[in-house]
Amino acid sequence: MKRKSTIGTGLGKGHGSNTNNFPIIREVDKDNVQIANRLLPTSRLFKMGKVKVIVDQHPAHGYTMSVSCRDRYPTWDEVAHLRYALIPDEAKMAMMLPSREDYINLHNFCFILNEIKEEAI
């Protein structure tokens, strides 16, 4: 059964889905996860149903958000909902595709959003 999240609602209908009908976003204690040793001390972990999220804020580079599922890509509506629920609205976020030489794929079903500073837009 899906429960409505009270965070980040009002995104619009997206691809015909009900964007206000998401599982609740819960913060995960990172001391209890296997990847804890690979995270930055400032990283925060969240789960929204089957979707896992890592959010970090670096003083010089801004916010980074990693959104993944174990067996599928997160949907656009899930990514948008999580971005607006977990990152301040004034941050400008983008998903970038680097050159093939710089491309790293550690997870088959993961999208990464990075904050773009105003002067770079």
N, C-alpha and C positions, 0 to 999 in steps of 0.2 A: 504494500500500500504506500503510495506517495503522499508525503505531507508537504504542505506549502512552506516555503522558506519565507521568513519575514525580512530578509535582507535583499537589497538590490532588485526589487520588483519593478515592474513598469517598463520593460525593455521593448515592448511591441511583440508582434506575433511571430517574427522570424520566418521560418520555412513552414508556416502552417501549424506550428506547434503551440501549445499553451505555455508560454515562457514563464508564467507565474506558478507553475505546478512542478517544482523541483523538490527533491529531498532536502532536509535541513542540512546546512553546512556545519560541520563539527570540527573543532580544532583537535588535532592528534598530538599526544605527548611524544615528542621525537625521541625520547630516551627509550621508548618501547618499540622502535622500528629498526629493521636491519640496516637501512641506509644511513643511520644517524651519524656514523663516522665520516660520511662523504658530504655532509651538509655544513654550511657556514653556521657559526654560532648564532647569527641573527635570523636564520631561516625559520619559517613557521610552516607547519604541515596541517592540511585540512582534508576532510573527506566529505563528499556530497554523494551519497549512495555509493555507486561503484567508481566514481570519479575521484582521483587523488590529485591534490594540488600542493605545490611548494611555492611559497612566496618569500621573496627576500628583498631588502632595500639596502643598496650600497650607497654611501654618502656621495660618491663621485659619479656613479653610473645610474642611479635611480632604482626603480622597481624592476624585478624580474618575476615572472609567474610561469611555472611549469604545470601543465594540465595533462593528465594521462588516464588511460583505462588499461586494464590488463589485456583485453581481447578485442578492442575496437578503438577507432579514433573518437575523441570527445566530439560532440556535435557543436555546431556554431552557437546554438542557443545556450548550451552548457558553458562554453568558453566565455561568451558575452556575459552571462549571468554571474559567473565567478569573478570575472574582471571587475564588474561594477560593485559586487558585494565585498571584495577583499582589497581593492586598490582604491586610493582616494580618487574622486572624480576628476580633479584637476590634472592628474597624470595622463599624458598622451601615450597610449600603449600601441605597439605594432608587433606583428609576427613577421620576421624577416627570413629570407632564404639566402644564406651566404653562398659564396662561390663553391663549386664542387670540391675544390682543394681544401677549403676550410670547414666543410660539412662534417658534422659528427653525429652519429646516430647511436645512442646508448639505449634507447627504448623504442620499440616498434610503433607504439601508439601514443605519441606524446607531441604536444604543441608547446612552444615556448614564446611568451610575449615579453618584450623588453620596453622599458620606458624610453621614449624619444624626447630629448630635451628640446625646448622651444626653438633654440637657435639652429637646430638641425632640420627642422621641418621646412 
